[in-house]
Amino acid sequence: MSIHNGNLSGALDDDRAETIERVVAEVEDDIRHGRVTDDVSRVLGERLEAAGVALRPDAIEELAEDIENDVSL
């Protein structure tokens, strides 16, 4: 999944965008393998925070919805 700047507050530098994409890919993989049974937006928010990335709650929710859509395909 690609990260859209319009969904996120502030400009994304390459490192921040790569970190977000890595975390999103890990969450997607964990969902596909049945390792995530909790709310996707909560898990994503916690993992982004642990990786040092702060996003608005609505941006996290939108990314979580995108993840759920990608995984369900």
C-alpha beads as a LAMMPS data file, in Angstrom:
LAMMPS data file: protein, C-alpha beads

73 atoms
72 bonds

1 atom types
1 bond types

-500.0 500.0 xlo xhi
-500.0 500.0 ylo yhi
-500.0 500.0 zlo zhi

Masses

1 110.0

Atoms # bond

1 1 1 0.000 0.000 0.000
2 1 1 1.269 3.476 -0.720
3 1 1 1.043 6.266 1.818
4 1 1 -0.883 9.345 0.672
5 1 1 0.367 12.705 2.008
6 1 1 -3.179 14.078 2.030
7 1 1 -4.101 11.630 4.777
8 1 1 -1.257 12.641 7.067
9 1 1 -0.449 15.821 8.901
10 1 1 2.684 17.589 7.751
11 1 1 5.083 16.640 5.022
12 1 1 6.533 13.161 5.023
13 1 1 10.268 12.889 4.792
14 1 1 11.643 9.706 3.259
15 1 1 12.558 8.114 6.606
16 1 1 9.130 8.775 8.121
17 1 1 7.321 7.498 5.022
18 1 1 9.489 4.361 4.986
19 1 1 8.788 3.746 8.669
20 1 1 5.036 4.094 8.146
21 1 1 5.121 1.791 5.118
22 1 1 7.170 -0.781 7.056
23 1 1 4.768 -0.737 9.995
24 1 1 1.745 -0.975 7.679
25 1 1 3.314 -3.941 5.848
26 1 1 4.030 -5.685 9.165
27 1 1 0.440 -5.183 10.349
28 1 1 -0.912 -6.478 7.024
29 1 1 1.332 -9.547 7.262
30 1 1 0.306 -10.197 10.860
31 1 1 -3.375 -9.970 9.910
32 1 1 -2.910 -12.386 7.010
33 1 1 -1.221 -14.860 9.363
34 1 1 -3.855 -14.516 12.067
35 1 1 -1.577 -12.781 14.555
36 1 1 -3.799 -9.699 14.867
37 1 1 -7.197 -10.288 16.392
38 1 1 -7.585 -6.846 17.979
39 1 1 -8.835 -3.584 16.469
40 1 1 -6.547 -2.795 13.516
41 1 1 -6.460 0.953 14.161
42 1 1 -5.438 0.391 17.791
43 1 1 -2.694 -2.073 16.819
44 1 1 -1.478 0.225 14.046
45 1 1 -1.452 3.243 16.358
46 1 1 0.539 1.382 19.011
47 1 1 3.080 0.123 16.492
48 1 1 3.508 3.522 14.876
49 1 1 4.010 5.078 18.295
50 1 1 6.589 2.419 19.169
51 1 1 8.376 3.224 15.899
52 1 1 8.455 6.917 16.823
53 1 1 5.797 8.107 14.376
54 1 1 2.939 10.281 15.606
55 1 1 -0.127 10.593 13.387
56 1 1 -3.545 12.133 13.903
57 1 1 -6.174 9.606 15.039
58 1 1 -8.162 10.111 11.840
59 1 1 -5.045 9.386 9.746
60 1 1 -4.448 6.172 11.693
61 1 1 -8.077 5.180 11.230
62 1 1 -7.888 5.826 7.502
63 1 1 -4.686 3.781 7.187
64 1 1 -6.307 0.981 9.206
65 1 1 -9.293 0.968 6.856
66 1 1 -6.925 0.781 3.878
67 1 1 -5.094 -2.124 5.519
68 1 1 -8.353 -3.985 6.139
69 1 1 -9.397 -3.440 2.520
70 1 1 -6.007 -4.588 1.187
71 1 1 -6.001 -7.711 3.351
72 1 1 -9.556 -8.657 2.396
73 1 1 -8.736 -8.719 -1.346

Bonds

1 1 1 2
2 1 2 3
3 1 3 4
4 1 4 5
5 1 5 6
6 1 6 7
7 1 7 8
8 1 8 9
9 1 9 10
10 1 10 11
11 1 11 12
12 1 12 13
13 1 13 14
14 1 14 15
15 1 15 16
16 1 16 17
17 1 17 18
18 1 18 19
19 1 19 20
20 1 20 21
21 1 21 22
22 1 22 23
23 1 23 24
24 1 24 25
25 1 25 26
26 1 26 27
27 1 27 28
28 1 28 29
29 1 29 30
30 1 30 31
31 1 31 32
32 1 32 33
33 1 33 34
34 1 34 35
35 1 35 36
36 1 36 37
37 1 37 38
38 1 38 39
39 1 39 40
40 1 40 41
41 1 41 42
42 1 42 43
43 1 43 44
44 1 44 45
45 1 45 46
46 1 46 47
47 1 47 48
48 1 48 49
49 1 49 50
50 1 50 51
51 1 51 52
52 1 52 53
53 1 53 54
54 1 54 55
55 1 55 56
56 1 56 57
57 1 57 58
58 1 58 59
59 1 59 60
60 1 60 61
61 1 61 62
62 1 62 63
63 1 63 64
64 1 64 65
65 1 65 66
66 1 66 67
67 1 67 68
68 1 68 69
69 1 69 70
70 1 70 71
71 1 71 72
72 1 72 73
